[in-house]
Amino acid sequence: MYGLSVRWSLAEAPADVDEALREYVHGTSLERFGAMEGLRFKTWRTRPGEWFEGTYVFENAAARDEFAASFARTAADSPGSKIIGSAPVLQETFDVVAIAEGRAGFTAGPGPS
């Protein structure tokens, strides 16, 4: 499997950015990425007031690389960038060595509010 991380700094973002990002992800982004061809899963991670990140895992390198190239061209104008007020500070590809599903199982959908 093949991964991609995209991270934004929240250091200069508006005060309500954490809630705005959560609303966007829950209201729009979950559905969009749930239907994406070649994507195994995506997680949205945040350290409120510090950074916001999308982590993607694709079934093959071609799907990852195609999405990464396309996103790099439009990242500054992406919905996340518009909400945050700046472009991503990091976009990096990686290989996924393994994934373990724990006894609690995997649940898709919104995290804590």
GROMACS elastic network, one bead per residue, 0.5 to 0.9 nm:
[ bonds ]
;  ai    aj funct       b0    kb
    1    40     6  0.85553   500
    1    57     6  0.65251   500
    1    58     6  0.58727   500
    1    59     6  0.52123   500
    1    60     6  0.58369   500
    1    61     6  0.74335   500
    1    95     6  0.63672   500
    1    96     6  0.52767   500
    1    97     6  0.75388   500
    1    98     6  0.80812   500
    2    56     6  0.81833   500
    2    57     6  0.55270   500
    2    58     6  0.51739   500
    2    59     6  0.65270   500
    2    60     6  0.59545   500
    2    61     6  0.56493   500
    2    63     6  0.86895   500
    2    64     6  0.64575   500
    2    65     6  0.89176   500
    2    93     6  0.75606   500
    2    94     6  0.61564   500
    2    96     6  0.55185   500
    2    97     6  0.88432   500
    3    55     6  0.71239   500
    3    56     6  0.53797   500
    3    58     6  0.61158   500
    3    59     6  0.89923   500
    3    61     6  0.83752   500
    3    64     6  0.68310   500
    3    92     6  0.83832   500
    3    93     6  0.56142   500
    3    95     6  0.57098   500
    3    96     6  0.62166   500
    4    54     6  0.80849   500
    4    55     6  0.58030   500
    4    56     6  0.51164   500
    4    57     6  0.66081   500
    4    58     6  0.82810   500
    4    64     6  0.70069   500
    4    65     6  0.86690   500
    4    68     6  0.72228   500
    4    91     6  0.71284   500
    4    92     6  0.56637   500
    4    94     6  0.60595   500
    4    95     6  0.85469   500
    5    53     6  0.68627   500
    5    54     6  0.57916   500
    5    56     6  0.63829   500
    5    90     6  0.75109   500
    5    91     6  0.56184   500
    5    92     6  0.53636   500
    5    93     6  0.64116   500
    5    94     6  0.80394   500
    6    52     6  0.84471   500
    6    53     6  0.54914   500
    6    54     6  0.52499   500
    6    55     6  0.65349   500
    6    56     6  0.85737   500
    6    88     6  0.65608   500
    6    89     6  0.78500   500
    6    90     6  0.56021   500
    6    92     6  0.67031   500
    6    93     6  0.89582   500
    7    51     6  0.67994   500
    7    52     6  0.57229   500
    7    54     6  0.65451   500
    7    55     6  0.85783   500
    7    87     6  0.89605   500
    7    88     6  0.53894   500
    7    89     6  0.58981   500
    7    90     6  0.51121   500
    7    91     6  0.65695   500
    7    92     6  0.89893   500
    8    50     6  0.87228   500
    8    51     6  0.55930   500
    8    52     6  0.53010   500
    8    53     6  0.62679   500
    8    80     6  0.84273   500
    8    81     6  0.77373   500
    8    84     6  0.77857   500
    8    86     6  0.75790   500
    8    87     6  0.67101   500
    8    89     6  0.52958   500
    8    90     6  0.69427   500
    9    12     6  0.74214   500
    9    13     6  0.77754   500
    9    49     6  0.83332   500
    9    50     6  0.60847   500
    9    52     6  0.65981   500
    9    53     6  0.88328   500
    9    84     6  0.82065   500
    9    86     6  0.80468   500
    9    87     6  0.85748   500
    9    88     6  0.70576   500
    9    89     6  0.64719   500
   10    14     6  0.81514   500
   10    17     6  0.79259   500
   10    18     6  0.87335   500
   10    47     6  0.87354   500
   10    48     6  0.76429   500
   10    49     6  0.53285   500
   10    52     6  0.68717   500
   10    84     6  0.67797   500
   10    85     6  0.88650   500
   10    86     6  0.87550   500
   11    14     6  0.88739   500
   11    49     6  0.61510   500
   11    50     6  0.56498   500
   11    51     6  0.74386   500
   12    15     6  0.89135   500
   12    49     6  0.87288   500
   12    84     6  0.82138   500
   12    85     6  0.79546   500
   12    86     6  0.83942   500
   13    16     6  0.82730   500
   13    17     6  0.63800   500
   13    49     6  0.78949   500
   13    83     6  0.82961   500
   13    84     6  0.52245   500
   13    85     6  0.60759   500
   13    86     6  0.78160   500
   14    17     6  0.53820   500
   14    18     6  0.87643   500
   14    83     6  0.84269   500
   14    84     6  0.69210   500
   14    85     6  0.76687   500
   15    18     6  0.78104   500
   15    49     6  0.82860   500
   16    19     6  0.57453   500
   16    20     6  0.62911   500
   16    21     6  0.87889   500
   17    21     6  0.59654   500
   17    22     6  0.84810   500
   17    48     6  0.86707   500
   17    49     6  0.82501   500
   17    83     6  0.67644   500
   17    84     6  0.62594   500
   18    21     6  0.52795   500
   18    22     6  0.62412   500
   18    23     6  0.87019   500
   18    46     6  0.83106   500
   18    48     6  0.61583   500
   18    49     6  0.73970   500
   18    52     6  0.85820   500
   18    84     6  0.88945   500
   19    22     6  0.50674   500
   19    23     6  0.61436   500
   19    24     6  0.85929   500
   19   113     6  0.87176   500
   20    23     6  0.51721   500
   20    24     6  0.61913   500
   20    25     6  0.86685   500
   20    83     6  0.69796   500
   20    84     6  0.87814   500
   21    24     6  0.50536   500
   21    25     6  0.60872   500
   21    26     6  0.85115   500
   21    52     6  0.85962   500
   21    80     6  0.71491   500
   21    83     6  0.68935   500
   21    84     6  0.80271   500
   22    25     6  0.52037   500
   22    26     6  0.60424   500
   22    27     6  0.82678   500
   22   110     6  0.87255   500
   22   113     6  0.77914   500
   23    26     6  0.52637   500
   23    27     6  0.56900   500
   23    28     6  0.80863   500
   24    27     6  0.51656   500
   24    28     6  0.55540   500
   24    29     6  0.64118   500
   24    30     6  0.87423   500
   24    79     6  0.83654   500
   24    80     6  0.82833   500
   24    83     6  0.88048   500
   25    28     6  0.56012   500
   25    30     6  0.57778   500
   25    31     6  0.87086   500
   25    44     6  0.80018   500
   25   110     6  0.82158   500
   26    29     6  0.64259   500
   26    30     6  0.58250   500
   26    31     6  0.81894   500
   26   109     6  0.79246   500
   26   110     6  0.61133   500
   26   111     6  0.89875   500
   27    30     6  0.70793   500
   27    31     6  0.78076   500
   28    31     6  0.58794   500
   28    32     6  0.64798   500
   28    33     6  0.89982   500
   29    32     6  0.50441   500
   29    33     6  0.61152   500
   29    34     6  0.82903   500
   30    33     6  0.55486   500
   30    34     6  0.59273   500
   30    35     6  0.88223   500
   30    42     6  0.87376   500
   30   109     6  0.71743   500
   30   110     6  0.80626   500
   31    34     6  0.50662   500
   31    35     6  0.65968   500
   32    35     6  0.56764   500
   32    36     6  0.67247   500
   33    37     6  0.86720   500
   33    39     6  0.76921   500
   33    41     6  0.79903   500
   33    42     6  0.72364   500
   34    37     6  0.87841   500
   34    39     6  0.81628   500
   34    40     6  0.88861   500
   34    41     6  0.76905   500
   34    42     6  0.83419   500
   35    39     6  0.83954   500
   36    39     6  0.57454   500
   36    40     6  0.86336   500
   37    40     6  0.84813   500
   37    58     6  0.89640   500
   37    63     6  0.80906   500
   38    57     6  0.88743   500
   38    58     6  0.56436   500
   38    59     6  0.55428   500
   38    60     6  0.71727   500
   38    62     6  0.88749   500
   38    63     6  0.56337   500
   38    64     6  0.78308   500
   39    42     6  0.75212   500
   39    56     6  0.72587   500
   39    57     6  0.61053   500
   39    59     6  0.61435   500
   39    60     6  0.86518   500
   39    63     6  0.75206   500
   39    64     6  0.79120   500
   40    56     6  0.78026   500
   40    57     6  0.55357   500
   40    58     6  0.51261   500
   40    59     6  0.59246   500
   41    55     6  0.84324   500
   41    56     6  0.60307   500
   41    57     6  0.54529   500
   41    58     6  0.71185   500
   41   108     6  0.89762   500
   42    54     6  0.68770   500
   42    55     6  0.55426   500
   42    57     6  0.62681   500
   42    58     6  0.87726   500
   43    53     6  0.81934   500
   43    54     6  0.58688   500
   43    55     6  0.52121   500
   43    56     6  0.65576   500
   43    57     6  0.88348   500
   44    52     6  0.74389   500
   44    53     6  0.57041   500
   44    55     6  0.63232   500
   44    56     6  0.87832   500
   45    51     6  0.83190   500
   45    52     6  0.58523   500
   45    53     6  0.50690   500
   45    54     6  0.63423   500
   45    55     6  0.76350   500
   46    49     6  0.84591   500
   46    50     6  0.76744   500
   46    51     6  0.56792   500
   46    53     6  0.61163   500
   46    54     6  0.88297   500
   47    50     6  0.52993   500
   47    51     6  0.53402   500
   47    52     6  0.65208   500
   47    53     6  0.89443   500
   48    51     6  0.65424   500
   48    52     6  0.75863   500
   49    52     6  0.86276   500
   52    80     6  0.89990   500
   53    88     6  0.88440   500
   56    64     6  0.82497   500
   57    60     6  0.87785   500
   57    64     6  0.76604   500
   57    95     6  0.89200   500
   57    96     6  0.77189   500
   58    61     6  0.71302   500
   58    62     6  0.87468   500
   58    63     6  0.63746   500
   58    64     6  0.55828   500
   59    62     6  0.86787   500
   59    63     6  0.71486   500
   59    64     6  0.78970   500
   60    63     6  0.56456   500
   60    64     6  0.65386   500
   60    65     6  0.87499   500
   61    64     6  0.50678   500
   61    65     6  0.58610   500
   61    66     6  0.83673   500
   61    95     6  0.88082   500
   62    65     6  0.51498   500
   62    66     6  0.59595   500
   62    67     6  0.85146   500
   63    66     6  0.52684   500
   63    67     6  0.62305   500
   63    68     6  0.85524   500
   64    67     6  0.52841   500
   64    68     6  0.59902   500
   64    69     6  0.85784   500
   64    93     6  0.81274   500
   65    69     6  0.60419   500
   65    70     6  0.84657   500
   65    93     6  0.81866   500
   66    69     6  0.53509   500
   66    70     6  0.62023   500
   66    71     6  0.85833   500
   67    70     6  0.51199   500
   67    71     6  0.59567   500
   67    72     6  0.84424   500
   68    71     6  0.51623   500
   68    72     6  0.59943   500
   68    73     6  0.87345   500
   68    91     6  0.80443   500
   68    92     6  0.85244   500
   68    93     6  0.79891   500
   69    72     6  0.51595   500
   69    73     6  0.65395   500
   70    73     6  0.54232   500
   70    74     6  0.67699   500
   70    75     6  0.85401   500
   71    74     6  0.51959   500
   71    75     6  0.53684   500
   71    78     6  0.82078   500
   72    75     6  0.52371   500
   72    76     6  0.82054   500
   72    91     6  0.77877   500
   73    76     6  0.80084   500
   74    77     6  0.55237   500
   74    78     6  0.61585   500
   75    78     6  0.50414   500
   75    79     6  0.85826   500
   75    80     6  0.84203   500
   75    81     6  0.69542   500
   75    87     6  0.62293   500
   75    88     6  0.68726   500
   76    79     6  0.87548   500
   76    80     6  0.86871   500
   76    81     6  0.57476   500
   76    82     6  0.76991   500
   76    86     6  0.68012   500
   76    88     6  0.70925   500
   77    80     6  0.81804   500
   77    81     6  0.61156   500
   77    82     6  0.63712   500
   77    86     6  0.88437   500
   77    87     6  0.75641   500
   78    81     6  0.52375   500
   78    82     6  0.62915   500
   78    83     6  0.87560   500
   78    87     6  0.81708   500
   79    82     6  0.50815   500
   79    83     6  0.62150   500
   79    84     6  0.86041   500
   80    83     6  0.51656   500
   80    84     6  0.60714   500
   80    85     6  0.82678   500
   80    86     6  0.85745   500
   80    87     6  0.82725   500
   80    88     6  0.87066   500
   81    84     6  0.50764   500
   81    85     6  0.55735   500
   81    86     6  0.51281   500
   81    87     6  0.50643   500
   81    88     6  0.69054   500
   82    85     6  0.50720   500
   82    86     6  0.67808   500
   82    87     6  0.80812   500
   83    86     6  0.81920   500
   84    87     6  0.79983   500
   86    89     6  0.86150   500
   88    91     6  0.71219   500
   96    99     6  0.75798   500
  101   104     6  0.78931   500
  101   105     6  0.59316   500
  101   106     6  0.66070   500
  102   105     6  0.55202   500
  102   106     6  0.77124   500
  103   106     6  0.88051   500
  104   107     6  0.88944   500
  108   111     6  0.87533   500
  110   113     6  0.79660   500
